[in-house]
């Protein structure tokens, strides 16, 4: 039985972790609404970082909604994903689509990794 929690050790918390992924991503997949960068780690489990610019998405409640949807899709797929550090970057177009479409787009992007 899998434990579908999202504990602190599965998050990218420090800027050095983000910078490592941004500097040398192993894999990049993107759509008009979102991008996912990935870099291998040696921890044995995947970790997630989220980057949503205030310039791209103006209102905080929209940014928070997108972060919740990203975390939820990652949480449900974490045991299918390889041991990598992932960063999800939201683009400007993501704020104009429904939650169902955002989840479908994220699941489509995650499918490239497993």
C-alpha positions as CSV (number, residue, x, y, z in Angstrom):
1,X,0.0,0.0,0.0
2,X,1.4,3.4,-1.0
3,X,1.5,6.4,1.2
4,X,0.2,9.3,-1.0
5,X,1.4,12.1,1.3
6,X,3.5,15.1,0.2
7,X,6.1,15.4,3.0
8,X,8.7,18.1,3.2
9,X,11.5,15.8,1.9
10,X,9.7,15.5,-1.4
11,X,9.9,19.3,-2.0
12,X,12.6,21.4,-3.4
13,X,13.1,23.9,-0.6
14,X,16.3,25.8,-1.2
15,X,17.4,28.0,-4.1
16,X,20.5,25.9,-4.7
17,X,18.2,22.9,-5.5
18,X,16.2,25.0,-7.9
19,X,19.4,26.4,-9.5
20,X,20.8,22.9,-10.1
21,X,17.7,22.0,-12.1
22,X,17.5,25.3,-14.0
23,X,21.3,25.1,-14.9
24,X,21.4,21.6,-16.2
25,X,18.0,19.9,-16.8
26,X,18.2,16.4,-18.2
27,X,14.7,16.6,-19.7
28,X,12.4,19.4,-20.6
29,X,8.8,19.1,-21.7
30,X,6.4,22.0,-22.3
31,X,3.1,23.2,-23.6
32,X,1.7,26.7,-24.0
33,X,0.4,26.6,-20.5
34,X,3.2,24.9,-18.5
35,X,6.7,23.4,-18.6
36,X,8.4,20.7,-16.5
37,X,12.1,20.6,-16.1
38,X,13.7,17.4,-14.6
39,X,17.1,16.5,-13.4
40,X,18.2,13.1,-11.9
41,X,18.9,12.9,-8.2
42,X,20.4,10.1,-6.1
43,X,17.8,10.2,-3.3
44,X,15.6,7.4,-4.5
45,X,12.4,9.5,-4.7
46,X,11.2,12.4,-6.8
47,X,11.1,16.0,-5.5
48,X,8.9,18.9,-6.7
49,X,9.5,22.6,-7.0
50,X,7.0,25.1,-8.4
51,X,7.8,28.4,-10.1
52,X,4.9,30.7,-10.8
53,X,5.8,34.3,-11.7
54,X,3.7,37.2,-10.5
55,X,4.3,38.7,-13.9
56,X,2.6,35.8,-15.6
57,X,-0.3,35.3,-13.2
58,X,-1.4,38.5,-11.6
59,X,-3.6,37.4,-8.7
60,X,-2.4,35.4,-5.7
61,X,-5.5,33.3,-5.5
62,X,-4.9,32.1,-9.1
63,X,-1.3,31.3,-8.3
64,X,-2.3,29.4,-5.2
65,X,-4.9,27.4,-7.1
66,X,-2.4,26.4,-9.8
67,X,0.1,25.4,-7.0
68,X,-2.5,23.2,-5.4
69,X,-3.3,21.5,-8.7
70,X,0.4,20.9,-9.4
71,X,1.0,19.4,-6.0
72,X,-2.1,17.2,-6.3
73,X,-1.1,15.7,-9.6
74,X,2.5,15.1,-8.3
75,X,1.2,13.6,-5.1
76,X,-0.9,11.1,-7.0
77,X,1.8,10.1,-9.5
78,X,4.9,10.2,-7.2
79,X,5.3,6.5,-7.1
80,X,5.3,6.2,-10.9
81,X,7.9,9.0,-11.4
82,X,11.6,8.3,-11.5
83,X,14.1,9.6,-8.9
84,X,14.4,13.2,-10.3
85,X,14.1,16.8,-9.2
86,X,11.2,18.4,-11.0
87,X,10.3,22.1,-11.5
88,X,6.9,23.0,-12.9
89,X,6.8,26.5,-14.5
90,X,3.4,28.0,-15.2
91,X,3.1,30.2,-18.2
92,X,0.7,33.1,-18.8
93,X,-1.9,31.0,-20.7
94,X,-2.6,28.7,-17.7
95,X,-4.8,31.3,-15.9
96,X,-7.4,31.3,-18.7
97,X,-8.4,27.6,-18.7
98,X,-10.5,25.5,-16.4
99,X,-9.2,23.3,-13.5
100,X,-10.0,20.1,-15.4
101,X,-7.9,21.3,-18.4
102,X,-5.0,22.2,-16.1
103,X,-5.1,18.8,-14.5
104,X,-5.2,17.1,-18.0
105,X,-2.3,19.2,-19.2
106,X,-0.2,18.4,-16.1
107,X,-1.0,14.7,-16.4
108,X,0.0,14.8,-20.0
109,X,3.4,16.4,-19.1
110,X,4.0,14.0,-16.2
111,X,3.4,11.0,-18.6
112,X,6.6,11.8,-20.4
113,X,8.6,10.9,-17.3
114,X,7.1,7.5,-16.5
